[in-house]
Amino acid sequence: MEKEYIAHETAVIDPGCIIGKGTRVWHFSHIMAGCIIGDGCNIGQNVVISPEVILGKNVKVQNNVSIYTGVICEDDVFLGPSMVFTNVINPRSAVNRRDQYLKTIVGQGVSIGANATIVCGHNIGKYAFIGAGAVVTKEVKPYALVVGNPARQTGWMSEFGHKLVFNAQGEATCPESSDRYILKDGFVEKIA
């Protein structure tokens, strides 16, 4: 059976990976055994995807990203250059903690900026936006904008990546898509 993805000749793809149709794997990247990568993904240069990582459809992984075991990225996630996930909360070189890997779920449509770090075990809600260089040390709500070290929420983002400005009734409109959102009880929802 002919492969339906494209991989640069310097990429290393271990046996037992499932890579979706139309996915591209670029220079010097390593996809380890047991990974599942969806259709239409782009895996940049010098990326490491550890065993059993799951990436949904249309995930964009920029250069120099490390995605460690325990990470699940849903569809349409953007991982900025040199961002990194961790998978052990208290690593020590002399102590084997492979049985203590924590899971991190990155929701649909999330964008994570360049050089951000996601400490394991903290899920990121759909369409959240993690600023460049942020260090995420706790759960991130859907549609939240978080920045800094440690990351703190400073606002809300639309599905098109625009900061939402809410009126007195708790409603906002995305300036690009005209989609409407409501802020209620500390959470944002898109109005159908």
C-alpha positions as CSV (number, residue, x, y, z in Angstrom):
1,M,0.0,0.0,0.0
2,E,1.4,3.4,-1.0
3,K,1.7,6.0,1.7
4,E,-0.6,9.0,1.5
5,Y,1.6,11.5,3.3
6,I,4.9,13.2,2.3
7,A,8.0,12.9,4.4
8,H,11.4,14.5,3.7
9,E,14.2,12.0,3.2
10,T,15.8,13.1,6.5
11,A,12.7,12.5,8.6
12,V,12.6,9.4,10.8
13,I,9.3,7.7,11.1
14,D,9.3,4.6,13.3
15,P,7.2,1.5,12.5
16,G,3.7,1.4,13.9
17,C,2.8,5.1,13.2
18,I,-0.5,6.0,11.6
19,I,-0.1,9.2,9.5
20,G,-3.1,10.7,7.7
21,K,-3.6,11.6,4.1
22,G,-2.0,14.8,2.9
23,T,0.2,15.2,6.0
24,R,3.7,16.6,5.5
25,V,6.7,15.8,7.6
26,W,9.7,18.1,7.1
27,H,13.5,17.9,7.6
28,F,15.1,16.1,10.6
29,S,11.8,15.4,12.3
30,H,11.3,12.1,14.3
31,I,7.8,10.5,14.6
32,M,8.1,7.7,17.2
33,A,6.2,4.4,17.4
34,G,2.5,4.4,18.1
35,C,1.8,7.9,17.1
36,I,-1.5,8.8,15.4
37,I,-1.3,11.9,13.1
38,G,-4.5,13.0,11.3
39,D,-5.1,14.1,7.8
40,G,-3.7,17.4,6.5
41,C,-1.2,18.0,9.3
42,N,2.1,19.9,8.8
43,I,5.0,18.7,10.9
44,G,7.8,21.3,10.7
45,Q,11.6,20.9,10.7
46,N,13.3,19.3,13.8
47,V,10.1,18.2,15.5
48,V,10.0,15.3,18.0
49,I,6.7,13.5,18.4
50,S,7.1,10.9,21.2
51,P,5.4,7.5,21.3
52,E,1.6,7.3,21.5
53,V,1.0,11.1,20.9
54,I,-2.3,11.8,19.1
55,L,-2.7,14.7,16.7
56,G,-6.1,15.4,15.1
57,K,-6.7,16.7,11.6
58,N,-5.1,19.9,10.2
59,V,-2.7,20.3,13.2
60,K,0.2,22.7,12.3
61,V,3.4,22.0,14.2
62,Q,6.1,24.6,13.6
63,N,9.9,24.1,13.7
64,N,11.7,22.8,16.8
65,V,8.6,21.6,18.7
66,S,8.7,18.7,21.2
67,I,5.5,16.8,21.8
68,Y,5.9,14.2,24.5
69,T,3.9,11.1,25.4
70,G,0.6,11.9,27.0
71,V,-0.3,14.8,24.7
72,I,-3.5,14.7,22.6
73,C,-4.1,17.6,20.2
74,E,-7.6,17.8,18.7
75,D,-8.3,19.1,15.2
76,D,-7.0,22.5,13.9
77,V,-4.4,23.1,16.7
78,F,-1.5,25.4,16.0
79,L,1.8,24.8,17.8
80,G,4.2,27.7,17.4
81,P,8.0,27.5,16.9
82,S,10.0,26.0,19.7
83,M,7.1,25.5,22.1
84,V,7.3,22.4,24.3
85,F,5.1,20.1,26.3
86,T,6.3,18.3,29.4
87,N,5.0,14.9,30.6
88,V,6.5,14.4,34.1
89,I,5.8,16.8,36.9
90,N,9.1,16.1,38.9
91,P,11.7,14.7,36.5
92,R,15.0,13.4,37.8
93,S,17.7,11.8,35.5
94,A,18.4,9.0,38.0
95,V,14.7,8.2,38.6
96,N,12.6,6.4,36.0
97,R,9.1,7.9,36.0
98,R,7.8,6.6,32.7
99,D,4.8,5.1,34.5
100,Q,3.9,8.6,35.8
101,Y,3.4,10.5,32.5
102,L,0.5,12.9,32.8
103,K,-2.0,13.5,30.0
104,T,-2.5,16.9,28.4
105,I,-5.5,17.5,26.1
106,V,-5.3,20.5,23.7
107,G,-8.8,21.3,22.5
108,Q,-9.9,22.0,19.0
109,G,-8.7,25.2,17.4
110,V,-6.1,26.1,20.1
111,S,-3.1,28.3,19.2
112,I,0.1,28.1,21.2
113,G,2.7,30.8,20.6
114,A,6.4,30.5,20.0
115,N,8.5,29.3,23.0
116,A,5.5,28.6,25.2
117,T,5.8,25.7,27.7
118,I,2.8,23.6,28.7
119,V,3.4,21.9,32.0
120,C,1.8,18.4,31.9
121,G,-1.6,17.5,33.3
122,H,-3.2,20.9,32.4
123,N,-5.8,20.8,29.7
124,I,-6.3,23.6,27.3
125,G,-9.9,24.4,26.3
126,K,-11.0,24.7,22.7
127,Y,-10.0,27.9,20.8
128,A,-7.8,29.1,23.7
129,F,-4.9,31.3,22.7
130,I,-1.6,30.9,24.5
131,G,0.8,33.8,24.0
132,A,4.4,33.5,23.0
133,G,6.7,32.5,25.8
134,A,3.8,31.8,28.2
135,V,4.3,29.0,30.8
136,V,1.0,27.2,31.4
137,T,0.8,25.8,34.9
138,K,-3.0,25.3,35.3
139,E,-6.1,24.5,33.2
140,V,-7.0,27.0,30.5
141,K,-10.7,27.7,29.8
142,P,-12.1,27.5,26.3
143,Y,-11.6,30.8,24.3
144,A,-9.3,32.2,27.0
145,L,-6.3,34.4,26.1
146,V,-3.4,33.6,28.5
147,V,0.1,35.2,28.6
148,G,3.1,35.5,30.8
149,N,5.1,33.3,33.3
150,P,3.2,31.9,34.9
151,A,0.4,32.2,32.3
152,R,-2.5,34.4,33.4
153,Q,-5.7,35.0,31.6
154,T,-6.0,38.5,30.2
155,G,-9.0,38.2,27.9
156,W,-11.0,36.1,25.5
157,M,-10.5,35.1,21.8
158,S,-12.8,34.3,19.0
159,E,-12.5,31.2,16.8
160,F,-10.8,33.4,14.2
161,G,-8.2,34.6,16.7
162,H,-9.4,38.1,17.5
163,K,-9.6,39.5,21.1
164,L,-13.3,39.7,22.1
165,V,-14.7,42.9,23.7
166,F,-17.9,42.2,25.6
167,N,-20.7,44.8,26.1
168,A,-22.7,45.3,29.3
169,Q,-24.9,42.4,28.3
170,G,-21.9,40.1,28.1
171,E,-22.0,39.8,24.3
172,A,-19.2,40.2,21.8
173,T,-18.8,39.9,18.0
174,C,-15.8,38.7,16.1
175,P,-14.7,41.5,13.8
176,E,-13.6,39.1,11.0
177,S,-16.3,36.4,11.0
178,S,-19.2,38.3,12.7
179,D,-19.7,35.3,14.9
180,R,-21.3,36.2,18.2
181,Y,-20.2,35.1,21.7
182,I,-21.6,35.4,25.2
183,L,-19.7,35.6,28.5
184,K,-21.7,34.0,31.3
185,D,-20.5,32.7,34.7
186,G,-16.9,33.1,33.8
187,F,-17.1,31.1,30.5
188,V,-17.5,32.1,26.9
189,E,-19.7,30.3,24.4
190,K,-20.4,30.9,20.8
191,I,-24.0,31.9,20.1
192,A,-25.5,29.6,17.4
